[in-house]
């Protein structure tokens, strides 16, 4: 947690107790307890709201399925390369159908683009309201 190991945490706790002092220690302990209770209540409320809105209970989700460590790019590529390709006759028939469909639906030609140039020495138009 925060890169702090056990002995460092104990040392920080002792320093905190010395700085706060014995008079204010119960007050700060109660504040910490209230903060933890409020965070738990907020987490529970968020979980219930998510369940109501999505209909998915977080306890029922298989989180291992979403673990990015399980995806090995080499394995994915190997499986894609070893997939069986469709039969040659199917590919030829599909290509023929695609080419006839493409010929029937030729896109209209792109409109001709006109570029207007200023004459030599002519100033560019200036719009005072645009600046």
Secondary structure, 3 states (H helix, E strand, C coil): CCCCCHHHHHHHHHHHHHHHCHHHHHHHHHHHHHHHHHHHHHHHHHHHHHHHHHCCCHHHCCHHHHCHHHCCHHHHHHHHHHCCCCCHHHHHHHHHHHHHHHHHCCCCCCCCCCCCCCCCCCCCCCCCCCC
